[in-house]
Amino acid sequence: MHRAGSANPRNVRTAGSPRMRAKPAPRAARRKVRLPPLPASDIDLGPLAGWLGFHLRLAQSSSFQSFARLTQEFDVRPGRFALLMLIGRNPGISQTALSKANGRDKSTLTPALADLTRRRLVTRRRISEDRRSYQLFLTPAGKAMLDELTERAKRHEEILERIVGKADRARFMEILKRIIAGVA
């Protein structure tokens, strides 16, 4: 009889075991039947087809993929670029202010900043009045990368502007800002 915590290397059912487990299914029985993927035009989106939120998410994903193609040699995602830009434009910004400006909560901001710090693009300095808080600054390498990324981001903006159209750009931006303010 095996006891909890004792060795049972195969985790198979043993008589009298307090934690009895079924034997794994034979390999042939575990194979999944794979169907050929449906062409995108044949997928029934149901109500998603008319939902703004779904299309906003698809547009964001397409935009991020386009940005990633333009910046692939830097291995910096659009969110990291935004952080570099905000820190570069606001030297000494606190993590709290950065979180609010970028619309990120602390749980997603902290790993992003840790990554930028590890890559020596950003430095964090404790605020003397509040030893729990940090001020953020770009390093020289961070400034150089931001300059390169900004040039690529301008090209990306040109692509988006061609799609939206110069005449509709201001109106589109205003609608996006209303969505941000309205659902925040």
Backbone as CSV, one residue per row, in Angstrom:
resi,resn,N_x,N_y,N_z,CA_x,CA_y,CA_z,C_x,C_y,C_z
1,MET,0.850,-1.187,0.000,0.000,0.000,0.000,0.879,1.228,0.000
2,HIS,0.546,2.187,-0.880,1.297,3.436,-0.941,0.595,4.469,-0.090
3,ARG,1.364,5.228,0.616,0.805,6.302,1.423,1.015,7.620,0.703
4,ALA,0.212,8.630,1.050,0.383,9.954,0.453,1.807,10.399,0.690
5,GLY,2.456,10.846,-0.347,3.823,11.318,-0.227,4.847,10.232,-0.461
6,SER,4.435,8.946,-0.492,5.401,7.888,-0.761,5.580,7.735,-2.258
7,ALA,6.631,7.054,-2.638,6.969,6.943,-4.049,5.999,6.029,-4.771
8,ASN,5.435,6.503,-5.826,4.624,5.752,-6.767,4.958,6.344,-8.119
9,PRO,6.059,5.919,-8.708,6.618,6.612,-9.847,5.694,6.754,-11.038
10,ARG,4.763,5.852,-11.237,3.926,5.935,-12.427,2.551,6.492,-12.120
11,ASN,2.274,6.833,-10.878,0.960,7.333,-10.471,-0.163,6.433,-10.977
12,VAL,0.008,5.131,-10.822,-1.025,4.195,-11.248,-1.867,3.800,-10.053
13,ARG,-3.022,3.261,-10.335,-3.937,2.849,-9.277,-3.346,1.657,-8.539
14,THR,-3.310,1.757,-7.247,-2.855,0.642,-6.420,-3.915,0.380,-5.372
15,ALA,-4.107,-0.853,-5.074,-5.140,-1.230,-4.102,-4.868,-0.564,-2.762
16,GLY,-5.888,-0.002,-2.191,-5.791,0.577,-0.865,-5.126,1.943,-0.834
17,SER,-4.799,2.500,-1.970,-4.144,3.801,-2.016,-5.149,4.887,-1.657
18,PRO,-4.782,5.806,-0.759,-5.729,6.864,-0.400,-5.990,7.818,-1.565
19,ARG,-5.060,7.950,-2.507,-5.245,8.823,-3.677,-5.167,7.968,-4.929
20,MET,-6.253,7.325,-5.226,-6.254,6.418,-6.368,-6.416,7.220,-7.640
21,ARG,-5.606,6.906,-8.626,-5.672,7.590,-9.914,-5.887,6.561,-11.002
22,ALA,-6.656,6.931,-11.978,-6.895,6.032,-13.093,-5.635,5.952,-13.947
23,LYS,-5.481,4.805,-14.582,-4.354,4.646,-15.496,-4.577,5.563,-16.694
24,PRO,-3.487,6.116,-17.230,-3.666,6.964,-18.417,-4.217,6.145,-19.570
25,ALA,-4.980,6.809,-20.433,-5.542,6.145,-21.604,-4.413,5.739,-22.541
26,PRO,-4.605,4.648,-23.279,-3.579,4.270,-24.254,-3.335,5.420,-25.219
27,ARG,-2.104,5.484,-25.742,-1.696,6.589,-26.614,-2.667,6.787,-27.769
28,ALA,-3.098,5.722,-28.398,-3.998,5.844,-29.552,-5.312,6.505,-29.150
29,ALA,-5.798,6.232,-27.954,-7.066,6.804,-27.509,-6.938,8.277,-27.171
30,ARG,-5.708,8.752,-26.922,-5.523,10.154,-26.550,-5.366,11.064,-27.762
31,ARG,-5.169,10.510,-28.929,-5.000,11.352,-30.115,-6.268,12.139,-30.378
32,LYS,-6.084,13.411,-30.667,-7.235,14.254,-30.969,-7.447,14.270,-32.469
33,VAL,-8.675,14.287,-32.850,-8.998,14.400,-34.261,-8.848,15.863,-34.633
34,ARG,-8.021,16.129,-35.607,-7.805,17.510,-36.034,-8.574,17.770,-37.317
35,LEU,-9.443,18.746,-37.250,-10.203,19.140,-38.425,-9.439,20.234,-39.153
36,PRO,-9.583,20.307,-40.460,-8.912,21.404,-41.168,-9.511,22.734,-40.713
37,PRO,-8.681,23.768,-40.619,-9.218,25.063,-40.163,-10.196,25.632,-41.175
38,LEU,-11.186,26.321,-40.650,-12.140,26.998,-41.525,-11.494,28.254,-42.091
39,PRO,-11.745,28.554,-43.346,-11.277,29.852,-43.856,-11.953,30.963,-43.056
40,ALA,-11.242,32.047,-42.827,-11.774,33.140,-41.993,-13.132,33.616,-42.489
41,SER,-13.345,33.598,-43.801,-14.612,34.079,-44.352,-15.774,33.143,-44.034
42,ASP,-15.493,31.892,-43.649,-16.541,30.920,-43.346,-16.870,30.822,-41.863
43,ILE,-16.197,31.577,-41.012,-16.434,31.492,-39.577,-17.620,32.364,-39.205
44,ASP,-18.576,31.761,-38.519,-19.756,32.487,-38.053,-19.385,33.238,-36.787
45,LEU,-19.324,34.544,-36.864,-18.969,35.367,-35.710,-20.152,35.643,-34.799
46,GLY,-21.330,35.302,-35.245,-22.506,35.575,-34.431,-22.599,37.057,-34.138
47,PRO,-23.003,37.416,-32.926,-23.152,38.844,-32.607,-21.826,39.607,-32.592
48,LEU,-20.687,38.880,-32.505,-19.390,39.572,-32.529,-19.222,40.399,-33.801
49,ALA,-19.843,39.957,-34.888,-19.703,40.641,-36.175,-20.126,42.109,-36.097
50,GLY,-21.026,42.421,-35.184,-21.497,43.794,-35.069,-21.067,44.504,-33.791
51,TRP,-20.235,43.872,-32.990,-19.832,44.471,-31.721,-18.581,45.313,-31.869
52,LEU,-18.679,46.551,-31.404,-17.559,47.487,-31.478,-16.339,46.974,-30.721
53,GLY,-16.559,46.459,-29.524,-15.441,45.998,-28.705,-14.624,44.921,-29.405
54,PHE,-15.289,43.994,-30.058,-14.594,42.927,-30.783,-13.749,43.523,-31.907
55,HIS,-14.303,44.455,-32.634,-13.568,45.057,-33.754,-12.448,45.986,-33.269
56,LEU,-12.655,46.633,-32.130,-11.556,47.408,-31.539,-10.387,46.494,-31.202
57,ARG,-10.694,45.335,-30.650,-9.647,44.370,-30.289,-8.928,43.850,-31.530
58,LEU,-9.661,43.558,-32.590,-9.035,43.108,-33.836,-8.165,44.211,-34.434
59,ALA,-8.659,45.441,-34.393,-7.877,46.562,-34.917,-6.605,46.759,-34.103
60,GLN,-6.715,46.656,-32.773,-5.533,46.789,-31.926,-4.527,45.692,-32.249
61,SER,-4.998,44.485,-32.382,-4.116,43.361,-32.687,-3.419,43.562,-34.032
62,SER,-4.155,43.968,-35.042,-3.562,44.220,-36.365,-2.545,45.346,-36.301
63,SER,-2.873,46.397,-35.576,-1.959,47.524,-35.430,-0.678,47.102,-34.717
64,PHE,-0.814,46.322,-33.646,0.355,45.846,-32.900,1.237,44.958,-33.774
65,GLN,0.613,44.093,-34.575,1.391,43.224,-35.458,2.151,44.036,-36.502
66,SER,1.520,45.065,-37.026,2.177,45.936,-37.996,3.358,46.657,-37.357
67,PHE,3.161,47.185,-36.149,4.233,47.860,-35.418,5.379,46.880,-35.154
68,ALA,5.037,45.669,-34.759,6.053,44.656,-34.455,6.895,44.328,-35.685
69,ARG,6.273,44.289,-36.850,7.040,44.023,-38.079,8.033,45.155,-38.352
70,LEU,7.638,46.391,-38.071,8.512,47.538,-38.324,9.648,47.650,-37.314
71,THR,9.468,47.035,-36.151,10.455,47.188,-35.062,11.055,45.855,-34.631
72,GLN,10.923,44.842,-35.459,11.282,43.479,-35.027,12.716,43.334,-34.542
73,GLU,13.663,44.064,-35.100,15.056,43.882,-34.657,15.312,44.448,-33.259
74,PHE,14.382,45.239,-32.738,14.551,45.814,-31.401,13.899,44.961,-30.313
75,ASP,13.019,44.057,-30.709,12.308,43.206,-29.758,11.629,44.038,-28.670
76,VAL,10.895,45.058,-29.111,10.142,45.923,-28.199,8.700,45.976,-28.686
77,ARG,7.802,45.530,-27.837,6.383,45.556,-28.173,5.839,46.978,-28.054
78,PRO,4.692,47.242,-28.659,4.119,48.597,-28.616,3.935,49.144,-27.206
79,GLY,3.551,48.290,-26.269,3.369,48.753,-24.889,4.668,49.225,-24.259
80,ARG,5.756,48.532,-24.550,7.078,48.930,-24.036,7.520,50.236,-24.696
81,PHE,7.235,50.369,-25.985,7.550,51.622,-26.670,6.818,52.789,-26.013
82,ALA,5.542,52.601,-25.692,4.769,53.657,-25.036,5.391,54.038,-23.691
83,LEU,5.842,53.033,-22.942,6.489,53.328,-21.656,7.768,54.130,-21.868
84,LEU,8.584,53.718,-22.839,9.817,54.470,-23.129,9.494,55.912,-23.511
85,MET,8.480,56.099,-24.343,8.103,57.446,-24.783,7.644,58.293,-23.588
86,LEU,6.789,57.739,-22.745,6.283,58.504,-21.603,7.401,58.843,-20.617
87,ILE,8.302,57.907,-20.369,9.425,58.184,-19.466,10.367,59.205,-20.100
88,GLY,10.623,59.062,-21.395,11.493,60.006,-22.095,10.941,61.423,-22.113
89,ARG,9.632,61.544,-22.264,8.997,62.870,-22.294,8.778,63.438,-20.893
90,ASN,8.850,62.572,-19.884,8.582,62.990,-18.501,9.648,62.434,-17.562
91,PRO,10.909,62.869,-17.708,11.976,62.320,-16.864,11.642,62.490,-15.383
92,GLY,11.837,61.413,-14.622,11.541,61.456,-13.192,10.108,61.097,-12.861
93,ILE,9.330,60.689,-13.857,7.935,60.323,-13.616,7.882,59.169,-12.605
94,SER,6.879,59.193,-11.755,6.723,58.097,-10.784,6.018,56.934,-11.466
95,GLN,6.161,55.761,-10.870,5.497,54.587,-11.420,3.979,54.756,-11.376
96,THR,3.481,55.410,-10.339,2.036,55.637,-10.219,1.532,56.529,-11.337
97,ALA,2.239,57.636,-11.589,1.833,58.546,-12.661,1.951,57.859,-14.025
98,LEU,3.002,57.070,-14.208,3.180,56.342,-15.461,2.044,55.352,-15.678
99,SER,1.655,54.679,-14.621,0.556,53.719,-14.701,-0.726,54.408,-15.154
100,LYS,-1.015,55.566,-14.577,-2.232,56.309,-14.949,-2.153,56.822,-16.379
101,ALA,-0.998,57.349,-16.772,-0.842,57.907,-18.122,-0.947,56.832,-19.193
102,ASN,-0.526,55.631,-18.860,-0.492,54.546,-19.839,-1.698,53.609,-19.747
103,GLY,-2.546,53.833,-18.751,-3.732,53.000,-18.613,-3.432,51.565,-18.213
104,ARG,-2.346,51.365,-17.487,-1.964,50.022,-17.032,-2.073,49.957,-15.520
105,ASP,-2.462,48.781,-15.029,-2.431,48.619,-13.583,-1.036,48.157,-13.171
106,LYS,-0.801,48.223,-11.880,0.537,47.930,-11.356,0.996,46.511,-11.686
107,SER,0.063,45.576,-11.749,0.443,44.183,-12.001,1.029,43.980,-13.393
108,THR,0.646,44.799,-14.360,1.237,44.685,-15.701,2.388,45.663,-15.895
109,LEU,2.363,46.779,-15.186,3.433,47.760,-15.317,4.742,47.264,-14.696
110,THR,4.654,46.639,-13.537,5.858,46.212,-12.827,6.728,45.263,-13.650
111,PRO,6.176,44.205,-14.270,7.036,43.334,-15.081,7.592,44.048,-16.317
112,ALA,6.819,44.953,-16.900,7.298,45.695,-18.070,8.487,46.574,-17.683
113,LEU,8.385,47.257,-16.547,9.501,48.085,-16.090,10.701,47.241,-15.706
114,ALA,10.451,46.084,-15.117,11.558,45.186,-14.770,12.301,44.756,-16.029
115,ASP,11.558,44.491,-17.099,12.173,44.117,-18.373,13.010,45.260,-18.936
116,LEU,12.460,46.466,-18.934,13.193,47.626,-19.465,14.414,47.943,-18.609
117,THR,14.310,47.722,-17.313,15.443,47.933,-16.414,16.517,46.871,-16.654
118,ARG,16.093,45.620,-16.791,17.025,44.514,-17.054,17.786,44.749,-18.356
119,ARG,17.100,45.334,-19.330,17.730,45.607,-20.628,18.533,46.918,-20.621
120,ARG,18.601,47.544,-19.465,19.345,48.789,-19.255,18.857,49.941,-20.156
121,LEU,17.534,50.007,-20.300,16.910,51.091,-21.054,16.306,52.128,-20.118
122,VAL,16.008,51.702,-18.905,15.369,52.561,-17.898,16.101,52.356,-16.574
123,THR,16.209,53.448,-15.805,16.722,53.344,-14.434,15.627,53.806,-13.484
124,ARG,15.632,53.221,-12.298,14.684,53.604,-11.249,15.483,54.161,-10.086
125,ARG,15.054,55.326,-9.595,15.688,55.937,-8.418,14.621,56.166,-7.372
126,ARG,14.968,55.839,-6.136,14.021,56.052,-5.042,13.757,57.545,-4.865
127,ILE,12.528,57.871,-4.551,12.145,59.250,-4.257,12.498,59.495,-2.796
128,SER,13.288,60.530,-2.543,13.785,60.760,-1.179,12.653,61.007,-0.176
129,GLU,11.571,61.658,-0.591,10.461,61.942,0.321,9.618,60.701,0.613
130,ASP,9.622,59.744,-0.300,8.820,58.528,-0.141,9.664,57.345,-0.610
131,ARG,10.334,56.704,0.310,11.282,55.633,-0.019,10.614,54.417,-0.671
132,ARG,9.274,54.373,-0.685,8.577,53.262,-1.333,8.376,53.507,-2.817
133,SER,8.560,54.754,-3.265,8.288,55.122,-4.657,9.577,55.365,-5.427
134,TYR,9.459,55.235,-6.738,10.601,55.421,-7.631,10.319,56.490,-8.670
135,GLN,11.390,57.161,-9.086,11.354,58.023,-10.260,11.988,57.223,-11.387
136,LEU,11.502,57.429,-12.597,11.972,56.666,-13.745,12.668,57.587,-14.745
137,PHE,13.777,57.084,-15.286,14.566,57.838,-16.259,15.033,56.890,-17.362
138,LEU,15.191,57.430,-18.564,15.801,56.653,-19.635,17.314,56.687,-19.475
139,THR,17.951,55.592,-19.775,19.416,55.547,-19.832,19.823,56.067,-21.212
140,PRO,21.104,56.321,-21.448,21.529,56.694,-22.806,21.110,55.645,-23.846
141,ALA,21.204,54.374,-23.498,20.766,53.319,-24.422,19.256,53.401,-24.649
142,GLY,18.511,53.732,-23.597,17.063,53.892,-23.721,16.699,55.060,-24.618
143,LYS,17.441,56.169,-24.498,17.203,57.331,-25.364,17.493,56.996,-26.819
144,ALA,18.594,56.279,-27.052,18.956,55.900,-28.423,17.896,54.970,-29.015
145,MET,17.439,54.006,-28.224,16.406,53.100,-28.730,15.104,53.843,-28.978
146,LEU,14.748,54.758,-28.082,13.524,55.533,-28.266,13.593,56.340,-29.560
147,ASP,14.733,56.928,-29.859,14.882,57.686,-31.108,14.627,56.800,-32.324
148,GLU,15.223,55.607,-32.326,15.036,54.667,-33.445,13.578,54.211,-33.529
149,LEU,13.020,53.861,-32.397,11.639,53.379,-32.377,10.660,54.475,-32.795
150,THR,10.962,55.709,-32.437,10.077,56.814,-32.806,10.013,56.974,-34.314
151,GLU,11.141,56.802,-34.981,11.141,56.870,-36.447,10.269,55.766,-37.034
152,ARG,10.369,54.576,-36.490,9.542,53.446,-36.963,8.073,53.697,-36.635
153,ALA,7.803,54.265,-35.463,6.419,54.552,-35.062,5.795,55.592,-35.987
154,LYS,6.595,56.547,-36.439,6.073,57.540,-37.395,5.650,56.860,-38.693
155,ARG,6.439,55.894,-39.161,6.064,55.139,-40.369,4.777,54.353,-40.128
156,HIS,4.667,53.787,-38.938,3.457,53.047,-38.590,2.243,53.982,-38.576
157,GLU,2.406,55.160,-38.028,1.314,56.145,-38.017,0.896,56.535,-39.438
158,GLU,1.871,56.634,-40.337,1.544,56.948,-41.740,0.674,55.851,-42.353
159,ILE,0.982,54.609,-42.024,0.176,53.488,-42.512,-1.250,53.608,-41.990
160,LEU,-1.380,53.850,-40.691,-2.714,53.980,-40.089,-3.461,55.180,-40.663
161,GLU,-2.760,56.271,-40.877,-3.412,57.468,-41.427,-3.900,57.222,-42.847
162,ARG,-3.148,56.449,-43.625,-3.622,56.115,-44.980,-4.914,55.309,-44.900
163,ILE,-5.014,54.445,-43.912,-6.211,53.613,-43.762,-7.398,54.446,-43.282
164,VAL,-7.182,55.245,-42.245,-8.264,56.059,-41.672,-8.596,57.239,-42.581
165,GLY,-7.576,57.820,-43.182,-7.752,58.991,-44.038,-7.499,60.266,-43.255
166,LYS,-6.791,61.192,-43.890,-6.479,62.461,-43.211,-7.736,63.204,-42.809
167,ALA,-8.742,63.146,-43.653,-9.978,63.875,-43.370,-10.705,63.320,-42.142
168,ASP,-10.574,62.030,-41.880,-11.297,61.402,-40.774,-10.442,61.215,-39.523
169,ARG,-9.157,61.546,-39.613,-8.237,61.268,-38.501,-8.659,61.940,-37.193
170,ALA,-8.926,63.235,-37.247,-9.290,63.970,-36.034,-10.588,63.423,-35.435
171,ARG,-11.566,63.139,-36.277,-12.843,62.605,-35.791,-12.645,61.207,-35.188
172,PHE,-11.843,60.374,-35.851,-11.572,59.030,-35.351,-10.864,59.091,-33.995
173,MET,-9.890,59.984,-33.882,-9.166,60.143,-32.615,-10.112,60.598,-31.511
174,GLU,-11.014,61.494,-31.841,-11.969,61.987,-30.839,-12.887,60.855,-30.373
175,ILE,-13.323,60.005,-31.296,-14.190,58.871,-30.941,-13.410,57.899,-30.037
176,LEU,-12.162,57.604,-30.389,-11.354,56.724,-29.544,-11.208,57.297,-28.143
177,LYS,-10.947,58.580,-28.032,-10.800,59.212,-26.716,-12.106,59.154,-25.924
178,ARG,-13.237,59.300,-26.620,-14.532,59.190,-25.935,-14.745,57.787,-25.414
179,ILE,-14.361,56.790,-26.190,-14.480,55.403,-25.735,-13.616,55.190,-24.493
180,ILE,-12.380,55.663,-24.545,-11.461,55.504,-23.410,-12.050,56.148,-22.149
181,ALA,-12.533,57.381,-22.293,-13.094,58.102,-21.142,-14.410,57.489,-20.670
182,GLY,-15.192,56.978,-21.605,-16.518,56.477,-21.269,-16.541,55.117,-20.592
183,VAL,-15.550,54.295,-20.874,-15.560,52.955,-20.290,-14.525,52.769,-19.200
184,ALA,-13.756,53.807,-18.927,-12.711,53.701,-17.898,-13.299,53.595,-16.515
